[in-house]
Amino acid sequence: MSLFYLVLVCIVGFLMSLLALILQYKHLLSILLSLEAMAVNLFVMLFVLLNSIALAGEGSFVFITLGACEASLGLAILVSMIRVRGNDYVSSFSSQKC
């Protein structure tokens, strides 16, 4: 029964991070933090639900590795954008500029 509550907490956490992503889209850092919270909630839910399968450890290891790559790539993009533009406002991003 406790696994049900853990999955429920993960689902609520995922929905809260999705709500934060929808409501706070002004800064790139807040978007990246919301995406990372989603990835962590999905990781915990995947680990709990696939605990009975023999390959759950390997699957979780691959997922957390991809989450770390996503976080490092997002941080590199954030640093690059701050160096070029001086801020991290999403409104300053434009695909029309070269």
Secondary structure, DSSP 4 states (H G I P E B T S, - for coil): -HHHHHHHHHHHHHHHHHHHHHH--SBHHHHHHHHHHHHHHHHHHHHHHTTTSTTHHHHHHHHHHHHHHHHHHHHHHHHHHHHHHSS-BGGG--SS--
